[in-house]
Amino acid sequence: MDGEYRASLAKRIGASVLVLGMLVALIYALRGYALDFFFSQIQPPQNEAELRDFVASVILVGGSALAFLLAALLYLSLTVKARAVAIARRMNKELLLSREQFRILYDSSPVPYMIVAPDGTIVNPNKAACEYFGLDQRKLTQVSFFDLVDEAEHDLIGLKERFQRSLDARQQELTLQTGDEKTRWALFSMHEIATAGAYPHMGLVSLVDITEQKRIDKAKTEFISLASHQLRTPLSTVKWNLDLLAQTELSEKQRHYWDKIYSGNERMIGLVKKLLNISRIQLGTLAVEWQKIDLNEVFERTLDEVAVQAQQHGVQLKRELPEQAIATTDAKLLQIVVENLLTNAIRYTPEGGTVTLSCTRDRANLTIRVSDTGIGIPKDVRDKIFSKLFRAPNARDMSAHGTGLGLYMTRQLVEALGGSISFDSREHAGTTFTVSLPAQHNSSA
Amino acid sequence: MPEQKTILLIEDDKDLSEALRDQLHNEGFKVLPVYDGEEGIRAALAHHPDLILLDILLPKQGGHEVLKALREDDWGRSAKVILLTNVEGMASVSEAVKEGSYDYLVKTDWSLPEIVDYILQQLR
C-alpha cells in the first residue's frame, strides 16, 4: 500500500469511528430524555397484542439502525476497496511504464548487458552483448558465462567460487573469447539483483570493451622493445668486437683510440637504456616486478658497476649499509635508480672527493642516500633539477657528458616503486639525494 | 683451461655470433653456432650440449618456442639455458623466463669476459 492510500484509509476509519463514537455518546447522554420521551409517548402495552406490536416496533427500529450501521460499514469497505484498487491500478501502470523504459534502455544500450546466475547460466543478454560475442541470443543463453572467459588468462575455478560467494564485482579486467574465437578485453562489473524464478539472486553484468586500448598498449610495448633491439644490436656488435680487440696486442696509440671508441659506445648504450626507460614510463608500459630482495646484493652490484668510473675520476666510494636488509621491490629498477645517483655524484665530484651510499630500513620504509662532496646544485635551479633535459650550468661546465635525462628518469622510477626522492645541497660543498621507498608492497590478488 | 664443454649458440645476428664464438673458443669451449630457432631445437636434441645460449628474436621459431620445445623433451627439461637478448619488456621475454631458463642477460650490459665468467659459474 502506498503512503497516500494509507493516509486516506486512516482518515476514513478515523472519521467513521469518530462519528460512531459521537452517536453513541449522544445516545448515552440523552438516554434519560429518550426513555422519558419514549415512555411518555408510548403507552405501555396493556395486553399481549399490544406487547407484540411493541416488540415488533422495537425490532423494526433496532433492525433499521443495525441495517443502517451495516450499510455504513459496507459503504466504508467498498470505498476503501475502490481506493485500493485505484491505487493498485496506478502503481501497476507506473510499474509497467518503468519496466518498459528499462527494457528499452537495456535492449538498446551500446553496453553489453546480461543477467548471470551463480552457476554461470546466462539469461536475457541484450543486443549489444550478442553482437559483442558474435552469438545470437539463443546461442548466448546456451553457453555458460565461464565458457566466455579465457581460461589461459584467468583462474576459472577461483572465478566460479567467487560467483557462488558474491554476485558483486567492480571493474575487473577480463580476457574473453567470442563465438568467432577472437580475444577481447573488457572491464567487467556485476551487481546482485533479486529475481523471481529458479535463482533468488542473479548478477547483472556489464562489460566495457577495452580491446582497442589493450592492443594499442601492446603495440606500444612491442614497438619500444623492438626499437630497443634494433638500437642495441649494433652497439653489442661494437662492444663485443672491442672486447676481442682488447685481447690482442695494441700499440699505445691503438689503445688510446680503443678507449675512445669503447667509452663512446658505452655512453650510447647508456643513453639508449635511459631513452627506453623514459619511453616506457611515459607510455605507461613500464612493468614493475615486485620481489623480496636482499638490498645489499643490489647495492654491491651497483657499486661494482661504478667502481671503474670512480677510480677514473679519483673519487673514493664509501658505503654505510645495514648488515642485512630485505625489502619487497623491483631489483632491476632499484639498481637503475641507485646507479644513476652514484654516476651523477661521481661525475660532479672533483678528484679527491667522496661519494657515500647509505641505507637505513625501519619496519615500513627504506631510506637510501647518495651523498657527495661535489659541486652542489645552485639555489636558482633547484626547482628544475628533475626536469627532462635540464642540466645545471655548473654541471655543464664541469662535464660535457650528461643528457639531462638521468634525474628525470630516476624520479619517475622512484615513483613507480611507490616512493619519493628529495635532495639537500650546498654549492661547492656537496649534495645528498634521499630516496624513500616502502619496504613492503601490497599487491591485490 | 676448462675441460672441453660444448655450448650451443643460437643467435641469428652473424656478427654477434662470431664475436661470442671467438671468445668462447679462446676460453676452450667447443661452440656449435646455429642461426634460427628450428635449427636450434634440432641441434640441441641431437648434440645435448652442456649449455645453450639462446637469443629471443629468431627466425623460424622464436627463443621462447625453442625453450618450450626443449622442456617437452626428457633431456631438454634439465638442459641449462641462458637467454641472451637485447629485447626487454616484451611478453616473449617474460614468457621465456616463466618457462624456466636460468636468467636473461641483456647483451649490451655484458662484456664478453663477463659472459664467460657467468657461463663458467653456471657450468660448475
Interface residues (C-beta under 8 A of the other chain):
Chain A: K218 T221 E222 I224 S225 L226 S228 H229 R232 T233 L235 S236 T237 K239 W240 N241 D243 L244 Q247 I269 V272 K273 L276 R280 T285 L286 A287
Chain B: D13 D15 L16 A19 L20 D22 Q23 N26 L57 T85 N86 V87 E88 G89 M90 A91 V93 S94 V106 K107 T108 D109 S111 L112 P113
